[in-house]
Amino acid sequence: MTQPPIPPTLPSHGRYAYSAITRRPVYDWPEGKRLAVYLGVNLEHFAFGTGLGAELAPGGPQPDVLNYAWRDYGNRVGIWRMIDLFDTLALPASVLVNASIYGYCPEVMDAFRARGDEVLGHGRTNSERQGLLDEAGERTLVGETTAVIAAAEGKAPKGWLGPWISQSPVTPDLLAEGGYTYLLDWCQDDQPVWFATRGGGRILSMPYPQELNDIPSIVARKDSASQFADMIIDQFEEMLDQSRAMPLVMGIALHPYIVGQPYRLRQLRRALAHIALRRDDVWLATAGAIADHVAALPEGIVPGSRGA
């Protein structure tokens, strides 16, 4: 008999194996709920006159005052309006913080600390990409970020999002070795997935949105404020329906210099108020609380638990 052809093998990351979401064990979130929702609030600080940064308009020669000032609006104005909104709706936040924020505007972190929100590592500044560094340089970046947060918050962060979603081939290994238990950089699933790391270790990959993320939506695709709010509501309602059959995680990624603009904030309020009205039907949580719940599940429930 003629042997069937062998499918081509492509380069792989080696972190996880394929797993169809419809063929996995089913588990619940607390109180038997099936949809967990978290807000990922990106607190970012940018170097003046150099480095990377999102743009409202095509930047000119440095110093690019227009775009620098637009981004700085988020730390001076937008984030305070967002904190008021979260307080009004009694919503927890997962704060993804550049370590340089603690030197630039520490009172912002004081406000989140007073709320009891979770703090995650988000590099030193979003003016740089960690994936471009060599292994020693990336280890230093992770270590410096962790040390600044731990000194200010009294404990080291458990979760990490790379600046610009930037990873090198060894980033998950360095994070696991640095004491992190989960990362947010990958958007490949609606459930948490275990990633294999070197030395037989592992780290949890938590769903982080690139669709419900105001930078890809509003800056890149030019979606309007109302379109972004409608996307949040539609995603919520559809995932709530889907979650009857399986546990799901819905993240919403927000940047104060974007959704903290008044006309966008009004639309964000509409979307988050819609979710808050259904709080009895979902688990409004932090990313870290979701990760802790998953880590406590019996071995074999979560994809990748026995290695990639």
ABEGO torsion letter per residue (X at the ends): XBBBBBBBBBBBAGABBBBBAAABBBBBBBGGBABBBBBBBBBBBBBBGBEBEBBABBBBBOBBAAAAAAAAAAAAAAAAAAAAAAAAAGBBBBBBBBAAAAAABAAAAAAAAAAGBBBBBAEABAABBAAABBAAAAAAAAAAAAAAAAAAAGBBBABBBBBGGBBBAAAAAAAAAAGBABBAABAABABBBBBBBBGGBBBBBBBBBAABBAAAAAAAAGBBAAAAAAAAAAAAAAAAAAAAABBBBBBBBBBAAAAABAAAAAAAAAAAAAAAAAAAABBBBBAAAAAAAAAABBBGABBGAAEX
